[in-house]
Amino acid sequence: MNKKLSHIGNDNRPAMVDVSHKPQQKRIAVASGFIALEPETLRLIGDNQIKKGNVLLTAELAGVMAAKKTGEMIPLCHPLLLSKIDVKAEAETDGVRVVGTVICTGQTGVEMEALSGVSMALLTIYDMCKAVDKTMEIGQIKLLEKTKEDA
């Protein structure tokens, strides 16, 4: 299969995709990721005993902030007017799962915003817990769903 890359121009140089011909549509993307943590780290998080503060709430806020800045961080990503960003970090038996949902009405999708939000939330957890857990592992970052419908 020989598919043309959308972000490479005729001159073989990187180029932002022209979406001006596309209709405004409601776009939704959901992404998730996971950070594996030691049981003691999860206990400290649950008891709000991590010295840097409330880990889950801080991670959620960091995820929202990252989703808003995606167009500035990824070179060929369109800056978008986002309608909703929801990032949830929830402790599980062996770590924390983060799920991010992003919605906008626009001409291009919000997958990168959802993935950026999840990634930054996980990195924030790592940063806040690095003093107490040397075994943390971030992974399973993936797009779960993307939809578009007429606005």
Kinemage of the C-alpha trace (Angstrom):
@kinemage 1
@onewidth
@group {chain A} dominant
@subgroup {mainchain}
@vectorlist {calphas} color= white
{ca met a 1} P 0.000 0.000 0.000
{ca asn a 2} L 1.470 3.358 -1.040
{ca lys a 3} L -0.300 6.004 1.013
{ca lys a 4} L 0.802 9.603 0.657
{ca leu a 5} L 1.759 11.248 3.947
{ca ser a 6} L -0.508 14.219 4.628
{ca his a 7} L 2.168 16.313 6.349
{ca ile a 8} L 4.722 16.138 3.524
{ca gly a 9} L 4.389 18.672 0.718
{ca asn a 10} L 5.166 18.155 -2.976
{ca asp a 11} L 8.686 19.451 -2.289
{ca asn a 12} L 9.181 16.644 0.295
{ca arg a 13} L 9.256 19.161 3.160
{ca pro a 14} L 7.053 19.139 6.249
{ca ala a 15} L 3.830 21.092 5.788
{ca met a 16} L 0.731 21.769 7.858
{ca val a 17} L -2.300 20.175 6.221
{ca asp a 18} L -4.753 22.634 4.648
{ca val a 19} L -8.131 21.954 6.240
{ca ser a 20} L -9.855 25.093 4.959
{ca his a 21} L -12.056 23.056 2.602
{ca lys a 22} L -13.376 20.834 5.409
{ca pro a 23} L -16.712 21.556 7.110
{ca gln a 24} L -17.004 22.509 10.767
{ca gln a 25} L -17.868 19.336 12.667
{ca lys a 26} L -18.115 18.289 16.290
{ca arg a 27} L -14.933 16.331 16.999
{ca ile a 28} L -14.378 14.101 20.019
{ca ala a 29} L -11.279 12.108 20.963
{ca val a 30} L -10.653 9.876 23.965
{ca ala a 31} L -7.181 8.653 24.938
{ca ser a 32} L -5.761 6.723 27.868
{ca gly a 33} L -2.482 5.752 29.466
{ca phe a 34} L -1.123 4.055 32.551
{ca ile a 35} L 1.712 4.462 35.026
{ca ala a 36} L 2.766 1.420 37.044
{ca leu a 37} L 3.537 2.260 40.678
{ca glu a 38} L 4.685 0.411 43.774
{ca pro a 39} L 1.957 -0.396 46.333
{ca glu a 40} L 3.577 1.961 48.864
{ca thr a 41} L 3.470 4.814 46.333
{ca leu a 42} L -0.219 4.188 45.728
{ca arg a 43} L -0.793 4.247 49.484
{ca leu a 44} L 1.032 7.583 49.785
{ca ile a 45} L -1.014 9.011 46.920
{ca gly a 46} L -4.263 7.765 48.459
{ca asp a 47} L -3.351 9.223 51.849
{ca asn a 48} L -2.245 12.501 50.225
{ca gln a 49} L 1.240 12.042 51.696
{ca ile a 50} L 3.326 12.869 48.610
{ca lys a 51} L 5.354 15.965 49.538
{ca lys a 52} L 4.610 17.793 46.283
{ca gly a 53} L 0.861 17.733 46.949
{ca asn a 54} L -2.287 16.028 45.674
{ca val a 55} L -0.939 13.846 42.873
{ca leu a 56} L -4.151 12.914 41.060
{ca leu a 57} L -5.666 16.403 41.041
{ca thr a 58} L -2.386 17.992 39.966
{ca ala a 59} L -2.015 15.428 37.169
{ca glu a 60} L -5.535 16.136 35.931
{ca leu a 61} L -4.863 19.870 35.856
{ca ala a 62} L -1.561 19.333 34.039
{ca gly a 63} L -3.385 17.217 31.465
{ca val a 64} L -5.908 19.976 30.800
{ca met a 65} L -3.122 22.524 30.440
{ca ala a 66} L -1.194 20.309 28.005
{ca ala a 67} L -4.241 19.656 25.822
{ca lys a 68} L -4.744 23.427 25.534
{ca lys a 69} L -1.110 23.900 24.410
{ca thr a 70} L -0.899 21.021 21.924
{ca gly a 71} L -0.824 23.256 18.839
{ca glu a 72} L 2.192 25.045 20.320
{ca met a 73} L 4.086 21.852 21.237
{ca ile a 74} L 3.638 19.727 18.098
{ca pro a 75} L 5.035 21.545 15.055
{ca leu a 76} L 2.414 20.668 12.417
{ca cys a 77} L -0.595 20.440 14.714
{ca his a 78} L -3.353 22.993 14.152
{ca pro a 79} L -4.185 25.359 17.007
{ca leu a 80} L -7.796 24.610 17.933
{ca leu a 81} L -10.547 26.266 19.912
{ca leu a 82} L -11.403 23.487 22.348
{ca ser a 83} L -14.896 23.243 23.815
{ca lys a 84} L -14.183 20.715 26.569
{ca ile a 85} L -11.224 18.948 28.092
{ca asp a 86} L -11.755 16.279 30.733
{ca val a 87} L -8.778 14.447 32.226
{ca lys a 88} L -9.359 11.853 34.943
{ca ala a 89} L -6.603 10.086 36.890
{ca glu a 90} L -7.744 7.103 38.938
{ca ala a 91} L -5.736 4.760 41.112
{ca glu a 92} L -5.921 1.060 40.291
{ca thr a 93} L -4.344 -1.901 42.094
{ca asp a 94} L -0.943 -1.549 40.412
{ca gly a 95} L -0.830 2.062 39.235
{ca val a 96} L -2.819 4.995 37.931
{ca arg a 97} L -4.885 5.066 34.743
{ca val a 98} L -5.469 8.406 33.043
{ca val a 99} L -8.303 8.966 30.553
{ca gly a 100} L -8.619 12.199 28.624
{ca thr a 101} L -11.539 13.396 26.518
{ca val a 102} L -11.333 16.448 24.265
{ca ile a 103} L -14.164 18.056 22.272
{ca cys a 104} L -14.192 20.865 19.744
{ca thr a 105} L -16.158 22.077 16.766
{ca gly a 106} L -13.693 22.471 13.959
{ca gln a 107} L -12.189 21.278 10.717
{ca thr a 108} L -9.700 18.787 12.150
{ca gly a 109} L -9.647 16.195 14.897
{ca val a 110} L -8.551 16.456 18.514
{ca glu a 111} L -6.638 13.184 18.860
{ca met a 112} L -3.330 14.910 19.533
{ca glu a 113} L -4.902 17.071 22.228
{ca ala a 114} L -6.301 14.015 24.010
{ca leu a 115} L -2.983 12.160 23.734
{ca ser a 116} L -1.017 15.212 24.897
{ca gly a 117} L -3.271 15.643 27.914
{ca val a 118} L -2.906 12.009 28.951
{ca ser a 119} L 0.855 12.056 28.410
{ca met a 120} L 1.398 15.175 30.505
{ca ala a 121} L -0.826 13.875 33.294
{ca leu a 122} L 1.293 10.710 33.439
{ca leu a 123} L 4.534 12.701 33.371
{ca thr a 124} L 3.226 14.832 36.227
{ca ile a 125} L 2.535 11.733 38.314
{ca tyr a 126} L 6.071 10.544 37.553
{ca asp a 127} L 7.548 13.894 38.586
{ca met a 128} L 5.570 14.086 41.802
{ca cys a 129} L 6.425 10.510 42.844
{ca lys a 130} L 10.013 10.128 41.642
{ca ala a 131} L 11.454 10.707 45.112
{ca val a 132} L 9.623 7.686 46.539
{ca asp a 133} L 9.352 5.272 43.593
{ca lys a 134} L 12.306 4.339 41.372
{ca thr a 135} L 10.387 1.614 39.497
{ca met a 136} L 7.651 3.686 37.823
{ca glu a 137} L 6.872 2.855 34.226
{ca ile a 138} L 4.676 4.871 31.870
{ca gly a 139} L 2.950 3.041 29.031
{ca gln a 140} L -0.195 1.963 27.247
{ca ile a 141} L -0.754 5.482 25.871
{ca lys a 142} L -3.285 5.103 23.083
{ca leu a 143} L -6.231 6.643 21.323
{ca leu a 144} L -9.393 4.830 22.385
{ca glu a 145} L -11.913 6.627 20.227
{ca lys a 146} L -12.365 9.470 17.782
{ca thr a 147} L -15.619 10.641 16.291
{ca lys a 148} L -16.949 13.450 14.191
{ca glu a 149} L -20.482 14.520 13.429
{ca asp a 150} L -22.110 17.428 11.709
{ca ala a 151} L -22.239 20.446 13.982
